[in-house]
Amino acid sequence: MKTSVFMEYGGLQVEEKEVIAKIKEAWVSEGNKIKDIKELKLYLKPDEFAAYYVINDDISGKINLK
């Protein structure tokens, strides 16, 4: 079964896989390797047009969705 998850708010539409790709990009840009991600927790904040994340219960960050 193929699934897609979208968040829509204030005229913005973002797909889950796009958000995860941006998080991975940020992770790699900080000198980390994708294979080192064991767990990813994703928190979408539509009112802020942002996504917050926690990787491996240790590293947290924020990406803008606009």
Phi and psi restraints in degrees (range 20) as a CNS / XPLOR table:
assign (resid 1 and name C) (resid 2 and name N)
       (resid 2 and name CA) (resid 2 and name C) 1.0 -97.4 20.0 2
assign (resid 2 and name N) (resid 2 and name CA)
       (resid 2 and name C) (resid 3 and name N) 1.0 133.7 20.0 2
assign (resid 2 and name C) (resid 3 and name N)
       (resid 3 and name CA) (resid 3 and name C) 1.0 -127.1 20.0 2
assign (resid 3 and name N) (resid 3 and name CA)
       (resid 3 and name C) (resid 4 and name N) 1.0 154.2 20.0 2
assign (resid 3 and name C) (resid 4 and name N)
       (resid 4 and name CA) (resid 4 and name C) 1.0 -136.7 20.0 2
assign (resid 4 and name N) (resid 4 and name CA)
       (resid 4 and name C) (resid 5 and name N) 1.0 137.2 20.0 2
assign (resid 4 and name C) (resid 5 and name N)
       (resid 5 and name CA) (resid 5 and name C) 1.0 -119.4 20.0 2
assign (resid 5 and name N) (resid 5 and name CA)
       (resid 5 and name C) (resid 6 and name N) 1.0 127.6 20.0 2
assign (resid 5 and name C) (resid 6 and name N)
       (resid 6 and name CA) (resid 6 and name C) 1.0 -121.4 20.0 2
assign (resid 6 and name N) (resid 6 and name CA)
       (resid 6 and name C) (resid 7 and name N) 1.0 147.0 20.0 2
assign (resid 6 and name C) (resid 7 and name N)
       (resid 7 and name CA) (resid 7 and name C) 1.0 -113.8 20.0 2
assign (resid 7 and name N) (resid 7 and name CA)
       (resid 7 and name C) (resid 8 and name N) 1.0 129.1 20.0 2
assign (resid 7 and name C) (resid 8 and name N)
       (resid 8 and name CA) (resid 8 and name C) 1.0 -123.1 20.0 2
assign (resid 8 and name N) (resid 8 and name CA)
       (resid 8 and name C) (resid 9 and name N) 1.0 132.1 20.0 2
assign (resid 8 and name C) (resid 9 and name N)
       (resid 9 and name CA) (resid 9 and name C) 1.0 -164.8 20.0 2
assign (resid 9 and name N) (resid 9 and name CA)
       (resid 9 and name C) (resid 10 and name N) 1.0 132.1 20.0 2
assign (resid 9 and name C) (resid 10 and name N)
       (resid 10 and name CA) (resid 10 and name C) 1.0 53.8 20.0 2
assign (resid 10 and name N) (resid 10 and name CA)
       (resid 10 and name C) (resid 11 and name N) 1.0 38.4 20.0 2
assign (resid 10 and name C) (resid 11 and name N)
       (resid 11 and name CA) (resid 11 and name C) 1.0 81.9 20.0 2
assign (resid 11 and name N) (resid 11 and name CA)
       (resid 11 and name C) (resid 12 and name N) 1.0 1.5 20.0 2
assign (resid 11 and name C) (resid 12 and name N)
       (resid 12 and name CA) (resid 12 and name C) 1.0 -103.9 20.0 2
assign (resid 12 and name N) (resid 12 and name CA)
       (resid 12 and name C) (resid 13 and name N) 1.0 135.4 20.0 2
assign (resid 12 and name C) (resid 13 and name N)
       (resid 13 and name CA) (resid 13 and name C) 1.0 -124.9 20.0 2
assign (resid 13 and name N) (resid 13 and name CA)
       (resid 13 and name C) (resid 14 and name N) 1.0 124.6 20.0 2
assign (resid 13 and name C) (resid 14 and name N)
       (resid 14 and name CA) (resid 14 and name C) 1.0 -130.6 20.0 2
assign (resid 14 and name N) (resid 14 and name CA)
       (resid 14 and name C) (resid 15 and name N) 1.0 133.0 20.0 2
assign (resid 14 and name C) (resid 15 and name N)
       (resid 15 and name CA) (resid 15 and name C) 1.0 -91.8 20.0 2
assign (resid 15 and name N) (resid 15 and name CA)
       (resid 15 and name C) (resid 16 and name N) 1.0 143.7 20.0 2
assign (resid 15 and name C) (resid 16 and name N)
       (resid 16 and name CA) (resid 16 and name C) 1.0 -51.2 20.0 2
assign (resid 16 and name N) (resid 16 and name CA)
       (resid 16 and name C) (resid 17 and name N) 1.0 -45.9 20.0 2
assign (resid 16 and name C) (resid 17 and name N)
       (resid 17 and name CA) (resid 17 and name C) 1.0 -64.1 20.0 2
assign (resid 17 and name N) (resid 17 and name CA)
       (resid 17 and name C) (resid 18 and name N) 1.0 -29.5 20.0 2
assign (resid 17 and name C) (resid 18 and name N)
       (resid 18 and name CA) (resid 18 and name C) 1.0 -67.6 20.0 2
assign (resid 18 and name N) (resid 18 and name CA)
       (resid 18 and name C) (resid 19 and name N) 1.0 -40.4 20.0 2
assign (resid 18 and name C) (resid 19 and name N)
       (resid 19 and name CA) (resid 19 and name C) 1.0 -65.6 20.0 2
assign (resid 19 and name N) (resid 19 and name CA)
       (resid 19 and name C) (resid 20 and name N) 1.0 -44.8 20.0 2
assign (resid 19 and name C) (resid 20 and name N)
       (resid 20 and name CA) (resid 20 and name C) 1.0 -62.9 20.0 2
assign (resid 20 and name N) (resid 20 and name CA)
       (resid 20 and name C) (resid 21 and name N) 1.0 -39.4 20.0 2
assign (resid 20 and name C) (resid 21 and name N)
       (resid 21 and name CA) (resid 21 and name C) 1.0 -61.9 20.0 2
assign (resid 21 and name N) (resid 21 and name CA)
       (resid 21 and name C) (resid 22 and name N) 1.0 -40.5 20.0 2
assign (resid 21 and name C) (resid 22 and name N)
       (resid 22 and name CA) (resid 22 and name C) 1.0 -66.1 20.0 2
assign (resid 22 and name N) (resid 22 and name CA)
       (resid 22 and name C) (resid 23 and name N) 1.0 -37.6 20.0 2
assign (resid 22 and name C) (resid 23 and name N)
       (resid 23 and name CA) (resid 23 and name C) 1.0 -65.5 20.0 2
assign (resid 23 and name N) (resid 23 and name CA)
       (resid 23 and name C) (resid 24 and name N) 1.0 -44.3 20.0 2
assign (resid 23 and name C) (resid 24 and name N)
       (resid 24 and name CA) (resid 24 and name C) 1.0 -61.7 20.0 2
assign (resid 24 and name N) (resid 24 and name CA)
       (resid 24 and name C) (resid 25 and name N) 1.0 -39.7 20.0 2
assign (resid 24 and name C) (resid 25 and name N)
       (resid 25 and name CA) (resid 25 and name C) 1.0 -61.5 20.0 2
assign (resid 25 and name N) (resid 25 and name CA)
       (resid 25 and name C) (resid 26 and name N) 1.0 -44.2 20.0 2
assign (resid 25 and name C) (resid 26 and name N)
       (resid 26 and name CA) (resid 26 and name C) 1.0 -63.6 20.0 2
assign (resid 26 and name N) (resid 26 and name CA)
       (resid 26 and name C) (resid 27 and name N) 1.0 -40.8 20.0 2
assign (resid 26 and name C) (resid 27 and name N)
       (resid 27 and name CA) (resid 27 and name C) 1.0 -60.3 20.0 2
assign (resid 27 and name N) (resid 27 and name CA)
       (resid 27 and name C) (resid 28 and name N) 1.0 -47.7 20.0 2
assign (resid 27 and name C) (resid 28 and name N)
       (resid 28 and name CA) (resid 28 and name C) 1.0 -68.2 20.0 2
assign (resid 28 and name N) (resid 28 and name CA)
       (resid 28 and name C) (resid 29 and name N) 1.0 -36.8 20.0 2
assign (resid 28 and name C) (resid 29 and name N)
       (resid 29 and name CA) (resid 29 and name C) 1.0 -65.4 20.0 2
assign (resid 29 and name N) (resid 29 and name CA)
       (resid 29 and name C) (resid 30 and name N) 1.0 -18.2 20.0 2
assign (resid 29 and name C) (resid 30 and name N)
       (resid 30 and name CA) (resid 30 and name C) 1.0 -92.3 20.0 2
assign (resid 30 and name N) (resid 30 and name CA)
       (resid 30 and name C) (resid 31 and name N) 1.0 11.2 20.0 2
assign (resid 30 and name C) (resid 31 and name N)
       (resid 31 and name CA) (resid 31 and name C) 1.0 89.5 20.0 2
assign (resid 31 and name N) (resid 31 and name CA)
       (resid 31 and name C) (resid 32 and name N) 1.0 12.0 20.0 2
assign (resid 31 and name C) (resid 32 and name N)
       (resid 32 and name CA) (resid 32 and name C) 1.0 -95.9 20.0 2
assign (resid 32 and name N) (resid 32 and name CA)
       (resid 32 and name C) (resid 33 and name N) 1.0 169.5 20.0 2
assign (resid 32 and name C) (resid 33 and name N)
       (resid 33 and name CA) (resid 33 and name C) 1.0 -112.6 20.0 2
assign (resid 33 and name N) (resid 33 and name CA)
       (resid 33 and name C) (resid 34 and name N) 1.0 141.5 20.0 2
assign (resid 33 and name C) (resid 34 and name N)
       (resid 34 and name CA) (resid 34 and name C) 1.0 -54.3 20.0 2
assign (resid 34 and name N) (resid 34 and name CA)
       (resid 34 and name C) (resid 35 and name N) 1.0 -40.5 20.0 2
assign (resid 34 and name C) (resid 35 and name N)
       (resid 35 and name CA) (resid 35 and name C) 1.0 -63.1 20.0 2
assign (resid 35 and name N) (resid 35 and name CA)
       (resid 35 and name C) (resid 36 and name N) 1.0 -16.1 20.0 2
assign (resid 35 and name C) (resid 36 and name N)
       (resid 36 and name CA) (resid 36 and name C) 1.0 -83.1 20.0 2
assign (resid 36 and name N) (resid 36 and name CA)
       (resid 36 and name C) (resid 37 and name N) 1.0 -7.1 20.0 2
assign (resid 36 and name C) (resid 37 and name N)
       (resid 37 and name CA) (resid 37 and name C) 1.0 -81.1 20.0 2
assign (resid 37 and name N) (resid 37 and name CA)
       (resid 37 and name C) (resid 38 and name N) 1.0 113.0 20.0 2
assign (resid 37 and name C) (resid 38 and name N)
       (resid 38 and name CA) (resid 38 and name C) 1.0 -99.5 20.0 2
assign (resid 38 and name N) (resid 38 and name CA)
       (resid 38 and name C) (resid 39 and name N) 1.0 -31.3 20.0 2
assign (resid 38 and name C) (resid 39 and name N)
       (resid 39 and name CA) (resid 39 and name C) 1.0 -147.2 20.0 2
assign (resid 39 and name N) (resid 39 and name CA)
       (resid 39 and name C) (resid 40 and name N) 1.0 137.9 20.0 2
assign (resid 39 and name C) (resid 40 and name N)
       (resid 40 and name CA) (resid 40 and name C) 1.0 -129.5 20.0 2
assign (resid 40 and name N) (resid 40 and name CA)
       (resid 40 and name C) (resid 41 and name N) 1.0 122.7 20.0 2
assign (resid 40 and name C) (resid 41 and name N)
       (resid 41 and name CA) (resid 41 and name C) 1.0 -108.2 20.0 2
assign (resid 41 and name N) (resid 41 and name CA)
       (resid 41 and name C) (resid 42 and name N) 1.0 130.6 20.0 2
assign (resid 41 and name C) (resid 42 and name N)
       (resid 42 and name CA) (resid 42 and name C) 1.0 -121.8 20.0 2
assign (resid 42 and name N) (resid 42 and name CA)
       (resid 42 and name C) (resid 43 and name N) 1.0 129.1 20.0 2
assign (resid 42 and name C) (resid 43 and name N)
       (resid 43 and name CA) (resid 43 and name C) 1.0 -124.4 20.0 2
assign (resid 43 and name N) (resid 43 and name CA)
       (resid 43 and name C) (resid 44 and name N) 1.0 112.1 20.0 2
assign (resid 43 and name C) (resid 44 and name N)
       (resid 44 and name CA) (resid 44 and name C) 1.0 -90.8 20.0 2
assign (resid 44 and name N) (resid 44 and name CA)
       (resid 44 and name C) (resid 45 and name N) 1.0 131.4 20.0 2
assign (resid 44 and name C) (resid 45 and name N)
       (resid 45 and name CA) (resid 45 and name C) 1.0 -120.9 20.0 2
assign (resid 45 and name N) (resid 45 and name CA)
       (resid 45 and name C) (resid 46 and name N) 1.0 83.6 20.0 2
assign (resid 45 and name C) (resid 46 and name N)
       (resid 46 and name CA) (resid 46 and name C) 1.0 -58.0 20.0 2
assign (resid 46 and name N) (resid 46 and name CA)
       (resid 46 and name C) (resid 47 and name N) 1.0 -37.1 20.0 2
assign (resid 46 and name C) (resid 47 and name N)
       (resid 47 and name CA) (resid 47 and name C) 1.0 -65.7 20.0 2
assign (resid 47 and name N) (resid 47 and name CA)
       (resid 47 and name C) (resid 48 and name N) 1.0 -19.5 20.0 2
assign (resid 47 and name C) (resid 48 and name N)
       (resid 48 and name CA) (resid 48 and name C) 1.0 -103.2 20.0 2
assign (resid 48 and name N) (resid 48 and name CA)
       (resid 48 and name C) (resid 49 and name N) 1.0 -3.5 20.0 2
assign (resid 48 and name C) (resid 49 and name N)
       (resid 49 and name CA) (resid 49 and name C) 1.0 51.6 20.0 2
assign (resid 49 and name N) (resid 49 and name CA)
       (resid 49 and name C) (resid 50 and name N) 1.0 45.7 20.0 2
assign (resid 49 and name C) (resid 50 and name N)
       (resid 50 and name CA) (resid 50 and name C) 1.0 -139.5 20.0 2
assign (resid 50 and name N) (resid 50 and name CA)
       (resid 50 and name C) (resid 51 and name N) 1.0 159.6 20.0 2
assign (resid 50 and name C) (resid 51 and name N)
       (resid 51 and name CA) (resid 51 and name C) 1.0 -128.4 20.0 2
assign (resid 51 and name N) (resid 51 and name CA)
       (resid 51 and name C) (resid 52 and name N) 1.0 129.9 20.0 2
assign (resid 51 and name C) (resid 52 and name N)
       (resid 52 and name CA) (resid 52 and name C) 1.0 -104.5 20.0 2
assign (resid 52 and name N) (resid 52 and name CA)
       (resid 52 and name C) (resid 53 and name N) 1.0 149.4 20.0 2
assign (resid 52 and name C) (resid 53 and name N)
       (resid 53 and name CA) (resid 53 and name C) 1.0 -143.0 20.0 2
assign (resid 53 and name N) (resid 53 and name CA)
       (resid 53 and name C) (resid 54 and name N) 1.0 157.2 20.0 2
assign (resid 53 and name C) (resid 54 and name N)
       (resid 54 and name CA) (resid 54 and name C) 1.0 -131.9 20.0 2
assign (resid 54 and name N) (resid 54 and name CA)
       (resid 54 and name C) (resid 55 and name N) 1.0 125.6 20.0 2
assign (resid 54 and name C) (resid 55 and name N)
       (resid 55 and name CA) (resid 55 and name C) 1.0 -109.0 20.0 2
assign (resid 55 and name N) (resid 55 and name CA)
       (resid 55 and name C) (resid 56 and name N) 1.0 127.6 20.0 2
assign (resid 55 and name C) (resid 56 and name N)
       (resid 56 and name CA) (resid 56 and name C) 1.0 54.3 20.0 2
assign (resid 56 and name N) (resid 56 and name CA)
       (resid 56 and name C) (resid 57 and name N) 1.0 33.9 20.0 2
assign (resid 56 and name C) (resid 57 and name N)
       (resid 57 and name CA) (resid 57 and name C) 1.0 54.6 20.0 2
assign (resid 57 and name N) (resid 57 and name CA)
       (resid 57 and name C) (resid 58 and name N) 1.0 23.5 20.0 2
assign (resid 57 and name C) (resid 58 and name N)
       (resid 58 and name CA) (resid 58 and name C) 1.0 -134.3 20.0 2
assign (resid 58 and name N) (resid 58 and name CA)
       (resid 58 and name C) (resid 59 and name N) 1.0 -47.6 20.0 2
assign (resid 58 and name C) (resid 59 and name N)
       (resid 59 and name CA) (resid 59 and name C) 1.0 -104.9 20.0 2
assign (resid 59 and name N) (resid 59 and name CA)
       (resid 59 and name C) (resid 60 and name N) 1.0 128.7 20.0 2
assign (resid 59 and name C) (resid 60 and name N)
       (resid 60 and name CA) (resid 60 and name C) 1.0 -122.3 20.0 2
assign (resid 60 and name N) (resid 60 and name CA)
       (resid 60 and name C) (resid 61 and name N) 1.0 158.7 20.0 2
assign (resid 60 and name C) (resid 61 and name N)
       (resid 61 and name CA) (resid 61 and name C) 1.0 -167.0 20.0 2
assign (resid 61 and name N) (resid 61 and name CA)
       (resid 61 and name C) (resid 62 and name N) 1.0 -176.9 20.0 2
assign (resid 61 and name C) (resid 62 and name N)
       (resid 62 and name CA) (resid 62 and name C) 1.0 -141.8 20.0 2
assign (resid 62 and name N) (resid 62 and name CA)
       (resid 62 and name C) (resid 63 and name N) 1.0 140.8 20.0 2
assign (resid 62 and name C) (resid 63 and name N)
       (resid 63 and name CA) (resid 63 and name C) 1.0 -126.9 20.0 2
assign (resid 63 and name N) (resid 63 and name CA)
       (resid 63 and name C) (resid 64 and name N) 1.0 148.0 20.0 2
assign (resid 63 and name C) (resid 64 and name N)
       (resid 64 and name CA) (resid 64 and name C) 1.0 -85.5 20.0 2
assign (resid 64 and name N) (resid 64 and name CA)
       (resid 64 and name C) (resid 65 and name N) 1.0 141.3 20.0 2
assign (resid 64 and name C) (resid 65 and name N)
       (resid 65 and name CA) (resid 65 and name C) 1.0 -97.0 20.0 2
assign (resid 65 and name N) (resid 65 and name CA)
       (resid 65 and name C) (resid 66 and name N) 1.0 -7.7 20.0 2
